[in-house]
Amino acid sequence: MTESVRGRGASYNPGNRFIPLHYEVDPARIDPDGPAPATHFYRDRTRSIITSNDSPDVGFTHSINVYRGCEHGCSYCYARPYHEYLGMSSGLDFETKILVKENAPELLRRELTSPKWQPTTLGMSGVTDPYQPIERKLQLTRQCLEVLAEFRNPVGIVTKNRLVERDVDVLRSLASYNAAAVILSITTLDGELARIMEPRATQPSGRLEAINALTKAGVPTGVFVAPIIPGLNEHEIPAILQAARDAGADFAGFTILRLPMSVGDIFTAWLDQYFPDRKEKILGRVRELRDGRLNEVRFHRRMKGEGYWSEAIGDLFRLHKKRLGFTSPAPKLSTESFRRPGEQRSLFE
């Protein structure tokens, strides 16, 4: 069994599926009292920033991600395998080697200015969190939001970090044109569980405070109970919804744990370290949800699963969502106010 790495969600670097050789550290050479792996940042010289998808399982068709990799280090993160396309590992590399798109605001401005751009809602955090720790210093997400506000292009944000509160002024401006919504993802209300499962994300109490601050500012804000891990946190669904509602959340959603490719091994190793007594129970229920596998790739099933546990979790969520008055769906944002600065407009628009 691998040893846990202080302050990190993954405990090792699994092999890259595209590279036949990889380096493994001899466990005997690991000092459990030594310093935690440092985070390194690299320039990403991408030439475009808006990406598109045709998935029926997500609520947007276009998104922007200013970072690749995520220092939050969530043990279950479905985005980890994307790092393998960069020649790195989905394990520790994903959370310690972060690529930064320094020119993201300029690229975004160029792409929104182009007449080829047909205004639509942009998702921020389609892959990695736009408010991970380095954002406090670099402010690339804020700069992108300022560009979106200039064009009045709608944006939906999903984050685990209360740093989103910093940008309440820009989000309030966008919200005045029905062009902004924020979702805080909350997996658990247990601070100790969050500390080992999402080691560098904001504690649950801080996320609830962010919901409160944003809703008071007039920004439509919801809660995402995600991921629900059967056998570990599904019993918290009522409490999370209650806490989010008390904080002012307007809407709520959920997804069930996804373990694509190497994430299954990383999450299994995490269970070995922290919940060996519950490991088989949790993995067994995941397999029941996924037709005997740890992951499901089929659209319409990969987010919620199927079978008894899927129905039980869904029923529990819907029951308490209705009880607490979460009657409204996530807001449908508008592109009606979109404009290109300096563009001549008709007197009748």
N, C-alpha and C positions, 0 to 999 in steps of 0.2 A: 504493500500500500504506500502511495506517495505521501509525503508530509505536507501539511498545509503551509502555505506561504503567507506570511503576515501581511495583511492589508490587500490581499489579492483574492479574486474569486477562483481562478484556476491555480492548480498546484504544479503544473508541468506544461511542457510543449509537446503535444502529440505530433506525429509525423504529418507532413503536408501531402495530400492525396495526389498532387501533381509532381512531387519530387520523390524518387525512390529512396534516397539516402537522407538521413537526418541525424542530428547530434543529440545524444542523451547524456545527461549528467549522472555520474555515479552517485547513488544515494549516500554512500559512505563519505563522500566529499562535501555534502551539504551541511552547513553549520546552522542548526535550528535557531540559534541565538544571533545569527549574523544579520546584517542589514537587509531589508526587503529590497527586491529589485527596483531600480530607479526607472522612472518613465522617461522615454526619449521621444523627441518630436522631430518630424521630418517634413520638408517642403514637398507639397504635392503640386506638380506643375500641370494640373488638368487644364484642358482647353474649353471645357463646357461645365456648366453647373446644374442645369435642369435635366433630370432624367425622367423617363416615362415608364409606366408599367400597364399591363392589361389584366391584372389580377382582379377577379370579382370579390376577393376576400378583404381588400383594403378600401378605405373610403376616399381615395384620391388616385388620380391617374398620373400626376406629375409631382416631383419632389426635389428638394435640394438637401444635400448633406455636406456641411463644411468641414467635417472631420471623418477620417477613416480609422476604425478602431475606436475603443471607448474605455477611458480610464475608470469608469464606474465599476467595471469588473464583475458584472452580474454572472453568476456561475452558469445560468441557464440560457444566456443570450443567443437567440437564433441567428444573429448577424455574425457570429464568430467565424464561420467558414469563409466569409468574404475575404478575410486576410490571406487565405491561401492563394488567391489570385494574384497577390502581391509578392508571392514567394516566401511568405512568413507562415507562422503557425497560428491556429485558432485558439491556442491556449494562452500562455503568459504573453506571447508576442502581441496578441490582440489588445491587451490592456496596458502594455508597457511600450509599444512602438506605435505612436499615433501619427498619422499623416494629416497635415494641416493644409487646407486650400486657402493660402493667404490672399489670393486674388479673387476669392468668391464674390465679394460685393461688386467688383468691376465686371466680372463675367455675368452676374445676374442683371446688372444695369444694361449691358450690351444685349442680352437675350430678350429682355422685356422691351427694349427699344425697337428690336427688329419687327418689321411688319409681319413676319412669319409667325410671331407669337400670338396665339389665340388665348385671351385671358381665361384662366381657370384657377381653381384653388390649388395652391402649392402646399404639400406636406413637408414639415420640417421634423426630421427624425424618422424618415422612412427606413433608415438602416441604423444609424448611431445617434446618440443623444446630442442635440445641439447645445445643451447646457452642461457639458461635462466640465471638470474643474479648470482646464486650461482656458475656457471661454471667459473666465473672470478677468484674465489678463489680456487675451487677444481681442475679445469683443467682436469676433467675426459674425456671430449670429446676430448681434445687435445691429451691426452695419448692414447686414442683409435685410433685416426688418425695416431699417430706415429707407432702404431702396424700395421695398415693397410698399411702404407707406407713401412714398413719393408718387408711385404709380397707382396706388390704391388697389393693388392686386391682393386678393384674399389669401390668407395663410392659416393653416391648422397646425398646432404644435403639440407634440407629445413629449413629456420629459419626466425625469425622476429627481430633478434638481430645483430647489426653490430659487436659484439664481434667476429664473424667469421673472421673478418679481422686479428685478432691476429694470426691466424693459417695459414696465407697465405704462409709461407715458406713450411709447410708440404703439403698443397694443391697444391702448384706449383710443388713440387716433384712428387706427384701422377699424376697431369695433364700431366706431361712429358711422362707418359706411357698411356695416354688416360684413366686414372683411377680416375678422380674426376670431379664433376660438382656441382655447388651451385645454389640454387634458393632462392631469397629473396622474401618473401611474403609481398605484399603491399595491404592493404584494402582500404586505403584512402590517399590523400595528405593533408587533413585537420588535422593539428596538434591537435586542440581541440577535434575533433571527435575521433582521435586515442587515446587521453589521457583518455577518458572515456570508450572507447570500448576495448582497449588493454593497460590497465593502466601501466604495467611495461615492456612493450616491447619498443624497440628503436623507436624513432619518425621517421615518413616516410622519412624526409630529411636525417637522418642518414643511413637508409637502402639504399637509392640511392647512398650515398657516399661509402657504402660498395660494391655495384655493380661496381662502378667506380674503386675502388681499386683492386678488384679481377680480373676484366677483364684486367686491365693494367698489372697485374702480370701474365697473360696468363692462368688464370683459367676460363674455360667455365662457364658463369654465366647468369642466366635468371631471369625473374620476374614472380611471380605467383599472379595474381589479384584474391585474395581469402580471405574470401568468398565474393561473390557478393550478396548483400542484396537488393532485389528489393524494390524500394520505398525509399531507403536510400543512396546507393552509386553507383548504376549502371551508373548514369550520369558521373561518374568520370573515366570510363573505358578509353576513349580517352586520357585524361590528364595523367593518370597513365602510360599507354603504352608509351606516348610521353616522359615523364620524365625518364622512365627506359631506353628507347632507347638512349636518350641524354646522359645518364650515362654510356652507353656501353653495355647494356644487349644484349645477343646473341639470346635468344629465350623467348617465353612467353606462359603462359597457364592460365586457370581460372577454378574455381569451384563456384557453387551456394550454398548458405547457407544450411547447414544440421542441423537439430534440433532433434537428437535422444533422446528418453526417457526424462529424467528430464531436459535436456538442453532446451527443449521448454519452460518449466516454468521459468527457470533462465533467458532466453532471453526475455520472455514476461515481467518479473518483471523489467528487465533493460529498456525496452521500456516505461513502466509505469513511471519510474523515469526520463528519459531523453527526450523521444519523445512521450508523451501521445497523442499529436495531430496527430501523424503519425502512431500510434500503429496499428489501425484497417486496415489502408491502407497497411502497410508492411505485417502484418500477413495474410491479405486477398490475397495478391499477392503470398506469400509463399504457401498458400493452393491451389491457382490456378496452381502452378508449381507441386504440390505434390498430385494431384488427390483428393483435398479436405482435406488433412491432413497436419500437420506441418512437417512430415518427411516421407521419402521414403526409404525402405530398399532393394528394388530390384536392382540388379546389372545393370549397364549401364544407370540407370535412377537417382540413388541417388545423383550423382555428378552434373548433369546438369539439371535435371527436364524434364518436357515435356509441350507441349502446347504453347500458344501465348507468354508468358513472357520468356519461355526458348528459343524460336526461336528468339525473339527480342534481348535478351541479347547476344545470340550466334552470331547473324548477326552483331551486333554492334562491338563485340570483333574481329571477323574475318575481318571486313572491315578495322578497324584501324590497326590491326596487319599487314595486307597486305600493307596498305598505308605507314606504317613506315618501311617496309622492313624486318619484322620478318619472313623471308622465311624458315629458318632452324628449324627443330624440335629439341627437347632436344637431346643432343649428346648420341649416343649409346656407352656406355663405354666398355672397352675391358678387358678381363681376360688373354690375351696372355702373359703378363709379370709376371703373378703370380708366386711366388716362395716360398718355405719353406726354411728359412735360415738354411744353413748347409746341405741341401739336395743335394745329388750327381745328377748332370744333364748330359745328353748326350752331346757330343761335337757337335752334329748336331742340338740341340735345339736352 
